[in-house]
Amino acid sequence: MRNERRIYMSYVHWHKWIPIQGIPNETMYVDELTDGIGEERLRIKLSNDAESYFLEITFDAPALYMYSDEGKRLRTLTKLEEEYGRDFYTKWTLFQVENSEILSWVYNESCLGEAKDVIVFKHYVIAGMDEFIDVISQYEPEVTMHRKE
């Protein structure tokens, strides 16, 4: 065959990420995004509407992160609504994504495609009220919740 192409279709699966107990079932705002250049650390601070608590999520040595306004993620939002329903992403903020294009890109770009069983990256998504933050990391982030007085 002249133009033989093999297409591998992986099913992209989103699921709620619950790193600690006690996180209320609601969407949060991204209050702060700090990239510790030179420290290889990414810190994200989230709060709820009533600002009664905030979450701090710290990734050590993320392989990649991407910040985007929700208006740049309309295809993603449409697919999420079709696949899981609107409440899935409007009443929760923290997700993990399996078989994503971004995750595949990191493996391919870093020439680790054959080493997926040895070096395991995870795709985390923080879907805030107006923005998305995608983080690819080999390490579990530290997550803490603080109540505001």
Disulfide bonds with the S-S distance in Angstrom:
none
